[in-house]
Amino acid sequence: CTCSFLDTDRALVLLEEYCKKLKKPEEQQLKKAIRKVMGIFKSSLFEALLGSFTKKATRHGAISHPSLPAAVAYDVLGCPKD
């Protein structure tokens, strides 16, 4: 798997789906935190940093794991990474 903006988009979709399931009052703090993470993933600064990281890691052959956004989404959702 390679780092890409598609991974970021997939992470955003997964996080949005998860947020929709958070309806209990005690889950609202988690929902707010997830929405903050989603805002970071959508920021132009994050996209620029991810692009820079991807270029450097690809150059050094270091990408062999899910991207940061996908990894965060998987951790939040409790999904297996593969």
mmCIF file of the N, C-alpha and C atoms, coordinates in Angstrom:
data_MODEL
# 
_entry.id   MODEL 
# 
loop_
_atom_site.group_PDB 
_atom_site.id 
_atom_site.type_symbol 
_atom_site.label_atom_id 
_atom_site.label_alt_id 
_atom_site.label_comp_id 
_atom_site.label_asym_id 
_atom_site.label_entity_id 
_atom_site.label_seq_id 
_atom_site.pdbx_PDB_ins_code 
_atom_site.Cartn_x 
_atom_site.Cartn_y 
_atom_site.Cartn_z 
_atom_site.occupancy 
_atom_site.B_iso_or_equiv 
_atom_site.pdbx_formal_charge 
_atom_site.auth_seq_id 
_atom_site.auth_comp_id 
_atom_site.auth_asym_id 
_atom_site.auth_atom_id 
_atom_site.pdbx_PDB_model_num 
ATOM 1   N N  . CYS A 1 1  ? 0.841   -1.183 0.000  1.00 0.00 ? 1  CYS A N  1 
ATOM 2   C CA . CYS A 1 1  ? 0.000   0.000  0.000  1.00 0.00 ? 1  CYS A CA 1 
ATOM 3   C C  . CYS A 1 1  ? 0.884   1.245  0.000  1.00 0.00 ? 1  CYS A C  1 
ATOM 4   N N  . THR A 1 2  ? 0.525   2.258  -0.729 1.00 0.00 ? 2  THR A N  1 
ATOM 5   C CA . THR A 1 2  ? 1.323   3.468  -0.774 1.00 0.00 ? 2  THR A CA 1 
ATOM 6   C C  . THR A 1 2  ? 0.563   4.626  -0.184 1.00 0.00 ? 2  THR A C  1 
ATOM 7   N N  . CYS A 1 3  ? 1.300   5.597  0.282  1.00 0.00 ? 3  CYS A N  1 
ATOM 8   C CA . CYS A 1 3  ? 0.691   6.824  0.788  1.00 0.00 ? 3  CYS A CA 1 
ATOM 9   C C  . CYS A 1 3  ? 0.076   7.567  -0.377 1.00 0.00 ? 3  CYS A C  1 
ATOM 10  N N  . SER A 1 4  ? -1.128  8.023  -0.217 1.00 0.00 ? 4  SER A N  1 
ATOM 11  C CA . SER A 1 4  ? -1.730  8.790  -1.295 1.00 0.00 ? 4  SER A CA 1 
ATOM 12  C C  . SER A 1 4  ? -2.890  9.611  -0.761 1.00 0.00 ? 4  SER A C  1 
ATOM 13  N N  . PHE A 1 5  ? -3.342  10.522 -1.607 1.00 0.00 ? 5  PHE A N  1 
ATOM 14  C CA . PHE A 1 5  ? -4.494  11.322 -1.242 1.00 0.00 ? 5  PHE A CA 1 
ATOM 15  C C  . PHE A 1 5  ? -5.747  10.461 -1.251 1.00 0.00 ? 5  PHE A C  1 
ATOM 16  N N  . LEU A 1 6  ? -5.736  9.367  -2.030 1.00 0.00 ? 6  LEU A N  1 
ATOM 17  C CA . LEU A 1 6  ? -6.873  8.454  -2.015 1.00 0.00 ? 6  LEU A CA 1 
ATOM 18  C C  . LEU A 1 6  ? -7.013  7.804  -0.648 1.00 0.00 ? 6  LEU A C  1 
ATOM 19  N N  . ASP A 1 7  ? -5.882  7.521  0.014  1.00 0.00 ? 7  ASP A N  1 
ATOM 20  C CA . ASP A 1 7  ? -5.931  6.985  1.371  1.00 0.00 ? 7  ASP A CA 1 
ATOM 21  C C  . ASP A 1 7  ? -6.560  7.994  2.320  1.00 0.00 ? 7  ASP A C  1 
ATOM 22  N N  . THR A 1 8  ? -6.237  9.257  2.124  1.00 0.00 ? 8  THR A N  1 
ATOM 23  C CA . THR A 1 8  ? -6.820  10.312 2.953  1.00 0.00 ? 8  THR A CA 1 
ATOM 24  C C  . THR A 1 8  ? -8.324  10.371 2.732  1.00 0.00 ? 8  THR A C  1 
ATOM 25  N N  . ASP A 1 9  ? -8.734  10.311 1.478  1.00 0.00 ? 9  ASP A N  1 
ATOM 26  C CA . ASP A 1 9  ? -10.170 10.331 1.170  1.00 0.00 ? 9  ASP A CA 1 
ATOM 27  C C  . ASP A 1 9  ? -10.868 9.128  1.794  1.00 0.00 ? 9  ASP A C  1 
ATOM 28  N N  . ARG A 1 10 ? -10.259 7.969  1.708  1.00 0.00 ? 10 ARG A N  1 
ATOM 29  C CA . ARG A 1 10 ? -10.843 6.755  2.294  1.00 0.00 ? 10 ARG A CA 1 
ATOM 30  C C  . ARG A 1 10 ? -10.942 6.897  3.813  1.00 0.00 ? 10 ARG A C  1 
ATOM 31  N N  . ALA A 1 11 ? -9.903  7.441  4.424  1.00 0.00 ? 11 ALA A N  1 
ATOM 32  C CA . ALA A 1 11 ? -9.918  7.651  5.874  1.00 0.00 ? 11 ALA A CA 1 
ATOM 33  C C  . ALA A 1 11 ? -11.049 8.599  6.261  1.00 0.00 ? 11 ALA A C  1 
ATOM 34  N N  . LEU A 1 12 ? -11.237 9.653  5.491  1.00 0.00 ? 12 LEU A N  1 
ATOM 35  C CA . LEU A 1 12 ? -12.309 10.611 5.776  1.00 0.00 ? 12 LEU A CA 1 
ATOM 36  C C  . LEU A 1 12 ? -13.682 9.961  5.664  1.00 0.00 ? 12 LEU A C  1 
ATOM 37  N N  . VAL A 1 13 ? -13.865 9.115  4.672  1.00 0.00 ? 13 VAL A N  1 
ATOM 38  C CA . VAL A 1 13 ? -15.136 8.406  4.508  1.00 0.00 ? 13 VAL A CA 1 
ATOM 39  C C  . VAL A 1 13 ? -15.382 7.495  5.703  1.00 0.00 ? 13 VAL A C  1 
ATOM 40  N N  . LEU A 1 14 ? -14.364 6.742  6.108  1.00 0.00 ? 14 LEU A N  1 
ATOM 41  C CA . LEU A 1 14 ? -14.507 5.834  7.245  1.00 0.00 ? 14 LEU A CA 1 
ATOM 42  C C  . LEU A 1 14 ? -14.814 6.590  8.537  1.00 0.00 ? 14 LEU A C  1 
ATOM 43  N N  . LEU A 1 15 ? -14.106 7.688  8.749  1.00 0.00 ? 15 LEU A N  1 
ATOM 44  C CA . LEU A 1 15 ? -14.324 8.470  9.960  1.00 0.00 ? 15 LEU A CA 1 
ATOM 45  C C  . LEU A 1 15 ? -15.711 9.106  9.969  1.00 0.00 ? 15 LEU A C  1 
ATOM 46  N N  . GLU A 1 16 ? -16.160 9.584  8.825  1.00 0.00 ? 16 GLU A N  1 
ATOM 47  C CA . GLU A 1 16 ? -17.496 10.180 8.726  1.00 0.00 ? 16 GLU A CA 1 
ATOM 48  C C  . GLU A 1 16 ? -18.572 9.132  9.031  1.00 0.00 ? 16 GLU A C  1 
ATOM 49  N N  . GLU A 1 17 ? -18.403 7.933  8.478  1.00 0.00 ? 17 GLU A N  1 
ATOM 50  C CA . GLU A 1 17 ? -19.358 6.859  8.738  1.00 0.00 ? 17 GLU A CA 1 
ATOM 51  C C  . GLU A 1 17 ? -19.390 6.517  10.228 1.00 0.00 ? 17 GLU A C  1 
ATOM 52  N N  . TYR A 1 18 ? -18.225 6.491  10.846 1.00 0.00 ? 18 TYR A N  1 
ATOM 53  C CA . TYR A 1 18 ? -18.140 6.186  12.272 1.00 0.00 ? 18 TYR A CA 1 
ATOM 54  C C  . TYR A 1 18 ? -18.811 7.281  13.100 1.00 0.00 ? 18 TYR A C  1 
ATOM 55  N N  . CYS A 1 19 ? -18.578 8.540  12.728 1.00 0.00 ? 19 CYS A N  1 
ATOM 56  C CA . CYS A 1 19 ? -19.182 9.665  13.459 1.00 0.00 ? 19 CYS A CA 1 
ATOM 57  C C  . CYS A 1 19 ? -20.703 9.596  13.438 1.00 0.00 ? 19 CYS A C  1 
ATOM 58  N N  . LYS A 1 20 ? -21.265 9.149  12.346 1.00 0.00 ? 20 LYS A N  1 
ATOM 59  C CA . LYS A 1 20 ? -22.715 9.050  12.234 1.00 0.00 ? 20 LYS A CA 1 
ATOM 60  C C  . LYS A 1 20 ? -23.299 8.064  13.241 1.00 0.00 ? 20 LYS A C  1 
ATOM 61  N N  . LYS A 1 21 ? -22.477 7.117  13.678 1.00 0.00 ? 21 LYS A N  1 
ATOM 62  C CA . LYS A 1 21 ? -22.931 6.101  14.637 1.00 0.00 ? 21 LYS A CA 1 
ATOM 63  C C  . LYS A 1 21 ? -22.836 6.577  16.082 1.00 0.00 ? 21 LYS A C  1 
ATOM 64  N N  . LEU A 1 22 ? -22.127 7.674  16.307 1.00 0.00 ? 22 LEU A N  1 
ATOM 65  C CA . LEU A 1 22 ? -21.925 8.187  17.663 1.00 0.00 ? 22 LEU A CA 1 
ATOM 66  C C  . LEU A 1 22 ? -23.085 9.097  18.039 1.00 0.00 ? 22 LEU A C  1 
ATOM 67  N N  . LYS A 1 23 ? -24.040 8.559  18.760 1.00 0.00 ? 23 LYS A N  1 
ATOM 68  C CA . LYS A 1 23 ? -25.249 9.313  19.091 1.00 0.00 ? 23 LYS A CA 1 
ATOM 69  C C  . LYS A 1 23 ? -25.461 9.505  20.591 1.00 0.00 ? 23 LYS A C  1 
ATOM 70  N N  . LYS A 1 24 ? -24.829 8.674  21.391 1.00 0.00 ? 24 LYS A N  1 
ATOM 71  C CA . LYS A 1 24 ? -25.016 8.767  22.834 1.00 0.00 ? 24 LYS A CA 1 
ATOM 72  C C  . LYS A 1 24 ? -24.315 10.009 23.378 1.00 0.00 ? 24 LYS A C  1 
ATOM 73  N N  . PRO A 1 25 ? -24.862 10.604 24.440 1.00 0.00 ? 25 PRO A N  1 
ATOM 74  C CA . PRO A 1 25 ? -24.234 11.801 25.021 1.00 0.00 ? 25 PRO A CA 1 
ATOM 75  C C  . PRO A 1 25 ? -22.764 11.577 25.401 1.00 0.00 ? 25 PRO A C  1 
ATOM 76  N N  . GLU A 1 26 ? -22.446 10.400 25.917 1.00 0.00 ? 26 GLU A N  1 
ATOM 77  C CA . GLU A 1 26 ? -21.073 10.135 26.346 1.00 0.00 ? 26 GLU A CA 1 
ATOM 78  C C  . GLU A 1 26 ? -20.121 9.942  25.156 1.00 0.00 ? 26 GLU A C  1 
ATOM 79  N N  . GLU A 1 27 ? -20.650 9.831  23.950 1.00 0.00 ? 27 GLU A N  1 
ATOM 80  C CA . GLU A 1 27 ? -19.824 9.657  22.750 1.00 0.00 ? 27 GLU A CA 1 
ATOM 81  C C  . GLU A 1 27 ? -19.547 10.980 22.033 1.00 0.00 ? 27 GLU A C  1 
ATOM 82  N N  . GLN A 1 28 ? -20.140 12.057 22.500 1.00 0.00 ? 28 GLN A N  1 
ATOM 83  C CA . GLN A 1 28 ? -20.022 13.334 21.804 1.00 0.00 ? 28 GLN A CA 1 
ATOM 84  C C  . GLN A 1 28 ? -18.613 13.922 21.870 1.00 0.00 ? 28 GLN A C  1 
ATOM 85  N N  . GLN A 1 29 ? -17.897 13.676 22.949 1.00 0.00 ? 29 GLN A N  1 
ATOM 86  C CA . GLN A 1 29 ? -16.520 14.161 23.045 1.00 0.00 ? 29 GLN A CA 1 
ATOM 87  C C  . GLN A 1 29 ? -15.644 13.442 22.007 1.00 0.00 ? 29 GLN A C  1 
ATOM 88  N N  . LEU A 1 30 ? -15.831 12.142 21.860 1.00 0.00 ? 30 LEU A N  1 
ATOM 89  C CA . LEU A 1 30 ? -15.094 11.379 20.848 1.00 0.00 ? 30 LEU A CA 1 
ATOM 90  C C  . LEU A 1 30 ? -15.454 11.881 19.457 1.00 0.00 ? 30 LEU A C  1 
ATOM 91  N N  . LYS A 1 31 ? -16.727 12.118 19.226 1.00 0.00 ? 31 LYS A N  1 
ATOM 92  C CA . LYS A 1 31 ? -17.190 12.611 17.934 1.00 0.00 ? 31 LYS A CA 1 
ATOM 93  C C  . LYS A 1 31 ? -16.520 13.952 17.607 1.00 0.00 ? 31 LYS A C  1 
ATOM 94  N N  . LYS A 1 32 ? -16.438 14.824 18.593 1.00 0.00 ? 32 LYS A N  1 
ATOM 95  C CA . LYS A 1 32 ? -15.803 16.130 18.399 1.00 0.00 ? 32 LYS A CA 1 
ATOM 96  C C  . LYS A 1 32 ? -14.317 15.964 18.054 1.00 0.00 ? 32 LYS A C  1 
ATOM 97  N N  . ALA A 1 33 ? -13.639 15.064 18.743 1.00 0.00 ? 33 ALA A N  1 
ATOM 98  C CA . ALA A 1 33 ? -12.217 14.818 18.485 1.00 0.00 ? 33 ALA A CA 1 
ATOM 99  C C  . ALA A 1 33 ? -11.995 14.251 17.082 1.00 0.00 ? 33 ALA A C  1 
ATOM 100 N N  . ILE A 1 34 ? -12.860 13.338 16.671 1.00 0.00 ? 34 ILE A N  1 
ATOM 101 C CA . ILE A 1 34 ? -12.750 12.754 15.336 1.00 0.00 ? 34 ILE A CA 1 
ATOM 102 C C  . ILE A 1 34 ? -12.973 13.827 14.278 1.00 0.00 ? 34 ILE A C  1 
ATOM 103 N N  . ARG A 1 35 ? -13.919 14.704 14.518 1.00 0.00 ? 35 ARG A N  1 
ATOM 104 C CA . ARG A 1 35 ? -14.182 15.787 13.553 1.00 0.00 ? 35 ARG A CA 1 
ATOM 105 C C  . ARG A 1 35 ? -12.972 16.727 13.447 1.00 0.00 ? 35 ARG A C  1 
ATOM 106 N N  . LYS A 1 36 ? -12.243 16.928 14.555 1.00 0.00 ? 36 LYS A N  1 
ATOM 107 C CA . LYS A 1 36 ? -11.024 17.739 14.505 1.00 0.00 ? 36 LYS A CA 1 
ATOM 108 C C  . LYS A 1 36 ? -9.975  17.056 13.630 1.00 0.00 ? 36 LYS A C  1 
ATOM 109 N N  . VAL A 1 37 ? -9.823  15.756 13.797 1.00 0.00 ? 37 VAL A N  1 
ATOM 110 C CA . VAL A 1 37 ? -8.877  14.994 12.981 1.00 0.00 ? 37 VAL A CA 1 
ATOM 111 C C  . VAL A 1 37 ? -9.271  15.102 11.508 1.00 0.00 ? 37 VAL A C  1 
ATOM 112 N N  . MET A 1 38 ? -10.561 14.995 11.241 1.00 0.00 ? 38 MET A N  1 
ATOM 113 C CA . MET A 1 38 ? -11.043 15.102 9.866  1.00 0.00 ? 38 MET A CA 1 
ATOM 114 C C  . MET A 1 38 ? -10.708 16.480 9.284  1.00 0.00 ? 38 MET A C  1 
ATOM 115 N N  . GLY A 1 39 ? -10.848 17.513 10.088 1.00 0.00 ? 39 GLY A N  1 
ATOM 116 C CA . GLY A 1 39 ? -10.499 18.860 9.639  1.00 0.00 ? 39 GLY A CA 1 
ATOM 117 C C  . GLY A 1 39 ? -9.023  18.969 9.296  1.00 0.00 ? 39 GLY A C  1 
ATOM 118 N N  . ILE A 1 40 ? -8.189  18.329 10.088 1.00 0.00 ? 40 ILE A N  1 
ATOM 119 C CA . ILE A 1 40 ? -6.748  18.325 9.813  1.00 0.00 ? 40 ILE A CA 1 
ATOM 120 C C  . ILE A 1 40 ? -6.475  17.617 8.493  1.00 0.00 ? 40 ILE A C  1 
ATOM 121 N N  . PHE A 1 41 ? -7.106  16.455 8.283  1.00 0.00 ? 41 PHE A N  1 
ATOM 122 C CA . PHE A 1 41 ? -6.902  15.713 7.041  1.00 0.00 ? 41 PHE A CA 1 
ATOM 123 C C  . PHE A 1 41 ? -7.324  16.527 5.820  1.00 0.00 ? 41 PHE A C  1 
ATOM 124 N N  . LYS A 1 42 ? -8.310  17.404 5.986  1.00 0.00 ? 42 LYS A N  1 
ATOM 125 C CA . LYS A 1 42 ? -8.823  18.211 4.874  1.00 0.00 ? 42 LYS A CA 1 
ATOM 126 C C  . LYS A 1 42 ? -7.991  19.473 4.635  1.00 0.00 ? 42 LYS A C  1 
ATOM 127 N N  . SER A 1 43 ? -7.098  19.806 5.545  1.00 0.00 ? 43 SER A N  1 
ATOM 128 C CA . SER A 1 43 ? -6.349  21.060 5.433  1.00 0.00 ? 43 SER A CA 1 
ATOM 129 C C  . SER A 1 43 ? -5.298  20.997 4.329  1.00 0.00 ? 43 SER A C  1 
ATOM 130 N N  . SER A 1 44 ? -5.053  22.154 3.734  1.00 0.00 ? 44 SER A N  1 
ATOM 131 C CA . SER A 1 44 ? -4.040  22.226 2.677  1.00 0.00 ? 44 SER A CA 1 
ATOM 132 C C  . SER A 1 44 ? -2.645  21.981 3.248  1.00 0.00 ? 44 SER A C  1 
ATOM 133 N N  . LEU A 1 45 ? -2.404  22.370 4.489  1.00 0.00 ? 45 LEU A N  1 
ATOM 134 C CA . LEU A 1 45 ? -1.108  22.114 5.112  1.00 0.00 ? 45 LEU A CA 1 
ATOM 135 C C  . LEU A 1 45 ? -0.875  20.611 5.232  1.00 0.00 ? 45 LEU A C  1 
ATOM 136 N N  . PHE A 1 46 ? -1.865  19.871 5.692  1.00 0.00 ? 46 PHE A N  1 
ATOM 137 C CA . PHE A 1 46 ? -1.719  18.425 5.821  1.00 0.00 ? 46 PHE A CA 1 
ATOM 138 C C  . PHE A 1 46 ? -1.449  17.795 4.460  1.00 0.00 ? 46 PHE A C  1 
ATOM 139 N N  . GLU A 1 47 ? -2.196  18.226 3.440  1.00 0.00 ? 47 GLU A N  1 
ATOM 140 C CA . GLU A 1 47 ? -1.998  17.675 2.095  1.00 0.00 ? 47 GLU A CA 1 
ATOM 141 C C  . GLU A 1 47 ? -0.584  17.956 1.597  1.00 0.00 ? 47 GLU A C  1 
ATOM 142 N N  . ALA A 1 48 ? -0.077  19.148 1.866  1.00 0.00 ? 48 ALA A N  1 
ATOM 143 C CA . ALA A 1 48 ? 1.284   19.492 1.453  1.00 0.00 ? 48 ALA A CA 1 
ATOM 144 C C  . ALA A 1 48 ? 2.311   18.639 2.185  1.00 0.00 ? 48 ALA A C  1 
ATOM 145 N N  . LEU A 1 49 ? 2.113   18.462 3.488  1.00 0.00 ? 49 LEU A N  1 
ATOM 146 C CA . LEU A 1 49 ? 3.034   17.631 4.264  1.00 0.00 ? 49 LEU A CA 1 
ATOM 147 C C  . LEU A 1 49 ? 2.985   16.171 3.818  1.00 0.00 ? 49 LEU A C  1 
ATOM 148 N N  . LEU A 1 50 ? 1.796   15.672 3.568  1.00 0.00 ? 50 LEU A N  1 
ATOM 149 C CA . LEU A 1 50 ? 1.641   14.293 3.102  1.00 0.00 ? 50 LEU A CA 1 
ATOM 150 C C  . LEU A 1 50 ? 2.311   14.116 1.750  1.00 0.00 ? 50 LEU A C  1 
ATOM 151 N N  . GLY A 1 51 ? 2.136   15.083 0.854  1.00 0.00 ? 51 GLY A N  1 
ATOM 152 C CA . GLY A 1 51 ? 2.774   15.018 -0.459 1.00 0.00 ? 51 GLY A CA 1 
ATOM 153 C C  . GLY A 1 51 ? 4.285   15.014 -0.338 1.00 0.00 ? 51 GLY A C  1 
ATOM 154 N N  . SER A 1 52 ? 4.814   15.851 0.532  1.00 0.00 ? 52 SER A N  1 
ATOM 155 C CA . SER A 1 52 ? 6.262   15.919 0.755  1.00 0.00 ? 52 SER A CA 1 
ATOM 156 C C  . SER A 1 52 ? 6.779   14.607 1.334  1.00 0.00 ? 52 SER A C  1 
ATOM 157 N N  . PHE A 1 53 ? 6.072   14.077 2.322  1.00 0.00 ? 53 PHE A N  1 
ATOM 158 C CA . PHE A 1 53 ? 6.456   12.805 2.938  1.00 0.00 ? 53 PHE A CA 1 
ATOM 159 C C  . PHE A 1 53 ? 6.438   11.684 1.904  1.00 0.00 ? 53 PHE A C  1 
ATOM 160 N N  . THR A 1 54 ? 5.405   11.661 1.079  1.00 0.00 ? 54 THR A N  1 
ATOM 161 C CA . THR A 1 54 ? 5.257   10.613 0.076  1.00 0.00 ? 54 THR A CA 1 
ATOM 162 C C  . THR A 1 54 ? 6.412   10.642 -0.910 1.00 0.00 ? 54 THR A C  1 
ATOM 163 N N  . LYS A 1 55 ? 6.776   11.837 -1.377 1.00 0.00 ? 55 LYS A N  1 
ATOM 164 C CA . LYS A 1 55 ? 7.884   11.958 -2.324 1.00 0.00 ? 55 LYS A CA 1 
ATOM 165 C C  . LYS A 1 55 ? 9.190   11.465 -1.713 1.00 0.00 ? 55 LYS A C  1 
ATOM 166 N N  . LYS A 1 56 ? 9.468   11.891 -0.479 1.00 0.00 ? 56 LYS A N  1 
ATOM 167 C CA . LYS A 1 56 ? 10.714  11.491 0.180  1.00 0.00 ? 56 LYS A CA 1 
ATOM 168 C C  . LYS A 1 56 ? 10.739  9.992  0.459  1.00 0.00 ? 56 LYS A C  1 
ATOM 169 N N  . ALA A 1 57 ? 9.644   9.464  0.980  1.00 0.00 ? 57 ALA A N  1 
ATOM 170 C CA . ALA A 1 57 ? 9.597   8.044  1.320  1.00 0.00 ? 57 ALA A CA 1 
ATOM 171 C C  . ALA A 1 57 ? 9.677   7.176  0.073  1.00 0.00 ? 57 ALA A C  1 
ATOM 172 N N  . THR A 1 58 ? 9.041   7.602  -1.006 1.00 0.00 ? 58 THR A N  1 
ATOM 173 C CA . THR A 1 58 ? 9.092   6.845  -2.251 1.00 0.00 ? 58 THR A CA 1 
ATOM 174 C C  . THR A 1 58 ? 10.515  6.828  -2.790 1.00 0.00 ? 58 THR A C  1 
ATOM 175 N N  . ARG A 1 59 ? 11.171  7.962  -2.704 1.00 0.00 ? 59 ARG A N  1 
ATOM 176 C CA . ARG A 1 59 ? 12.553  8.064  -3.167 1.00 0.00 ? 59 ARG A CA 1 
ATOM 177 C C  . ARG A 1 59 ? 13.456  7.094  -2.417 1.00 0.00 ? 59 ARG A C  1 
ATOM 178 N N  . HIS A 1 60 ? 13.192  6.892  -1.132 1.00 0.00 ? 60 HIS A N  1 
ATOM 179 C CA . HIS A 1 60 ? 14.021  6.032  -0.298 1.00 0.00 ? 60 HIS A CA 1 
ATOM 180 C C  . HIS A 1 60 ? 13.464  4.616  -0.177 1.00 0.00 ? 60 HIS A C  1 
ATOM 181 N N  . GLY A 1 61 ? 12.395  4.332  -0.890 1.00 0.00 ? 61 GLY A N  1 
ATOM 182 C CA . GLY A 1 61 ? 11.798  2.998  -0.846 1.00 0.00 ? 61 GLY A CA 1 
ATOM 183 C C  . GLY A 1 61 ? 11.226  2.641  0.507  1.00 0.00 ? 61 GLY A C  1 
ATOM 184 N N  . ALA A 1 62 ? 10.772  3.638  1.248  1.00 0.00 ? 62 ALA A N  1 
ATOM 185 C CA . ALA A 1 62 ? 10.334  3.416  2.632  1.00 0.00 ? 62 ALA A CA 1 
ATOM 186 C C  . ALA A 1 62 ? 8.851   3.167  2.778  1.00 0.00 ? 62 ALA A C  1 
ATOM 187 N N  . ILE A 1 63 ? 8.088   3.278  1.708  1.00 0.00 ? 63 ILE A N  1 
ATOM 188 C CA . ILE A 1 63 ? 6.638   3.129  1.850  1.00 0.00 ? 63 ILE A CA 1 
ATOM 189 C C  . ILE A 1 63 ? 6.258   1.676  1.620  1.00 0.00 ? 63 ILE A C  1 
ATOM 190 N N  . SER A 1 64 ? 5.832   1.031  2.689  1.00 0.00 ? 64 SER A N  1 
ATOM 191 C CA . SER A 1 64 ? 5.355   -0.349 2.581  1.00 0.00 ? 64 SER A CA 1 
ATOM 192 C C  . SER A 1 64 ? 4.225   -0.577 3.571  1.00 0.00 ? 64 SER A C  1 
ATOM 193 N N  . HIS A 1 65 ? 3.617   0.503  4.035  1.00 0.00 ? 65 HIS A N  1 
ATOM 194 C CA . HIS A 1 65 ? 2.562   0.439  5.046  1.00 0.00 ? 65 HIS A CA 1 
ATOM 195 C C  . HIS A 1 65 ? 1.453   1.398  4.667  1.00 0.00 ? 65 HIS A C  1 
ATOM 196 N N  . PRO A 1 66 ? 0.289   1.268  5.300  1.00 0.00 ? 66 PRO A N  1 
ATOM 197 C CA . PRO A 1 66 ? -0.797  2.205  5.003  1.00 0.00 ? 66 PRO A CA 1 
ATOM 198 C C  . PRO A 1 66 ? -0.382  3.631  5.325  1.00 0.00 ? 66 PRO A C  1 
ATOM 199 N N  . SER A 1 67 ? -1.001  4.560  4.675  1.00 0.00 ? 67 SER A N  1 
ATOM 200 C CA . SER A 1 67 ? -0.702  5.957  4.924  1.00 0.00 ? 67 SER A CA 1 
ATOM 201 C C  . SER A 1 67 ? -1.101  6.344  6.341  1.00 0.00 ? 67 SER A C  1 
ATOM 202 N N  . LEU A 1 68 ? -0.589  7.465  6.783  1.00 0.00 ? 68 LEU A N  1 
ATOM 203 C CA . LEU A 1 68 ? -0.932  7.981  8.101  1.00 0.00 ? 68 LEU A CA 1 
ATOM 204 C C  . LEU A 1 68 ? -2.436  8.169  8.266  1.00 0.00 ? 68 LEU A C  1 
ATOM 205 N N  . PRO A 1 69 ? -3.123  8.810  7.307  1.00 0.00 ? 69 PRO A N  1 
ATOM 206 C CA . PRO A 1 69 ? -4.574  8.984  7.485  1.00 0.00 ? 69 PRO A CA 1 
ATOM 207 C C  . PRO A 1 69 ? -5.317  7.664  7.597  1.00 0.00 ? 69 PRO A C  1 
ATOM 208 N N  . ALA A 1 70 ? -4.974  6.721  6.755  1.00 0.00 ? 70 ALA A N  1 
ATOM 209 C CA . ALA A 1 70 ? -5.650  5.424  6.801  1.00 0.00 ? 70 ALA A CA 1 
ATOM 210 C C  . ALA A 1 70 ? -5.339  4.725  8.119  1.00 0.00 ? 70 ALA A C  1 
ATOM 211 N N  . ALA A 1 71 ? -4.095  4.784  8.572  1.00 0.00 ? 71 ALA A N  1 
ATOM 212 C CA . ALA A 1 71 ? -3.717  4.143  9.827  1.00 0.00 ? 71 ALA A CA 1 
ATOM 213 C C  . ALA A 1 71 ? -4.488  4.731  11.001 1.00 0.00 ? 71 ALA A C  1 
ATOM 214 N N  . VAL A 1 72 ? -4.642  6.052  11.023 1.00 0.00 ? 72 VAL A N  1 
ATOM 215 C CA . VAL A 1 72 ? -5.397  6.703  12.096 1.00 0.00 ? 72 VAL A CA 1 
ATOM 216 C C  . VAL A 1 72 ? -6.855  6.255  12.051 1.00 0.00 ? 72 VAL A C  1 
ATOM 217 N N  . ALA A 1 73 ? -7.431  6.249  10.859 1.00 0.00 ? 73 ALA A N  1 
ATOM 218 C CA . ALA A 1 73 ? -8.834  5.829  10.725 1.00 0.00 ? 73 ALA A CA 1 
ATOM 219 C C  . ALA A 1 73 ? -9.013  4.391  11.176 1.00 0.00 ? 73 ALA A C  1 
ATOM 220 N N  . TYR A 1 74 ? -8.107  3.514  10.773 1.00 0.00 ? 74 TYR A N  1 
ATOM 221 C CA . TYR A 1 74 ? -8.203  2.108  11.182 1.00 0.00 ? 74 TYR A CA 1 
ATOM 222 C C  . TYR A 1 74 ? -8.107  1.979  12.693 1.00 0.00 ? 74 TYR A C  1 
ATOM 223 N N  . ASP A 1 75 ? -7.188  2.743  13.310 1.00 0.00 ? 75 ASP A N  1 
ATOM 224 C CA . ASP A 1 75 ? -7.042  2.682  14.768 1.00 0.00 ? 75 ASP A CA 1 
ATOM 225 C C  . ASP A 1 75 ? -8.307  3.171  15.462 1.00 0.00 ? 75 ASP A C  1 
ATOM 226 N N  . VAL A 1 76 ? -8.855  4.276  14.993 1.00 0.00 ? 76 VAL A N  1 
ATOM 227 C CA . VAL A 1 76 ? -10.072 4.836  15.607 1.00 0.00 ? 76 VAL A CA 1 
ATOM 228 C C  . VAL A 1 76 ? -11.226 3.867  15.478 1.00 0.00 ? 76 VAL A C  1 
ATOM 229 N N  . LEU A 1 77 ? -11.341 3.250  14.316 1.00 0.00 ? 77 LEU A N  1 
ATOM 230 C CA . LEU A 1 77 ? -12.472 2.369  14.049 1.00 0.00 ? 77 LEU A CA 1 
ATOM 231 C C  . LEU A 1 77 ? -12.253 0.949  14.553 1.00 0.00 ? 77 LEU A C  1 
ATOM 232 N N  . GLY A 1 78 ? -11.028 0.640  14.979 1.00 0.00 ? 78 GLY A N  1 
ATOM 233 C CA . GLY A 1 78 ? -10.732 -0.711 15.442 1.00 0.00 ? 78 GLY A CA 1 
ATOM 234 C C  . GLY A 1 78 ? -10.697 -1.724 14.317 1.00 0.00 ? 78 GLY A C  1 
ATOM 235 N N  . CYS A 1 79 ? -10.366 -1.264 13.105 1.00 0.00 ? 79 CYS A N  1 
ATOM 236 C CA . CYS A 1 79 ? -10.313 -2.150 11.935 1.00 0.00 ? 79 CYS A CA 1 
ATOM 237 C C  . CYS A 1 79 ? -8.926  -2.789 11.845 1.00 0.00 ? 79 CYS A C  1 
ATOM 238 N N  . PRO A 1 80 ? -8.871  -4.007 11.331 1.00 0.00 ? 80 PRO A N  1 
ATOM 239 C CA . PRO A 1 80 ? -7.560  -4.605 11.072 1.00 0.00 ? 80 PRO A CA 1 
ATOM 240 C C  . PRO A 1 80 ? -6.868  -3.836 9.960  1.00 0.00 ? 80 PRO A C  1 
ATOM 241 N N  . LYS A 1 81 ? -5.568  -3.689 10.049 1.00 0.00 ? 81 LYS A N  1 
ATOM 242 C CA . LYS A 1 81 ? -4.823  -2.933 9.047  1.00 0.00 ? 81 LYS A CA 1 
ATOM 243 C C  . LYS A 1 81 ? -4.611  -3.733 7.783  1.00 0.00 ? 81 LYS A C  1 
ATOM 244 N N  . ASP A 1 82 ? -4.841  -5.013 7.814  1.00 0.00 ? 82 ASP A N  1 
ATOM 245 C CA . ASP A 1 82 ? -4.836  -5.858 6.629  1.00 0.00 ? 82 ASP A CA 1 
ATOM 246 C C  . ASP A 1 82 ? -4.862  -7.297 6.943  1.00 0.00 ? 82 ASP A C  1 
# 
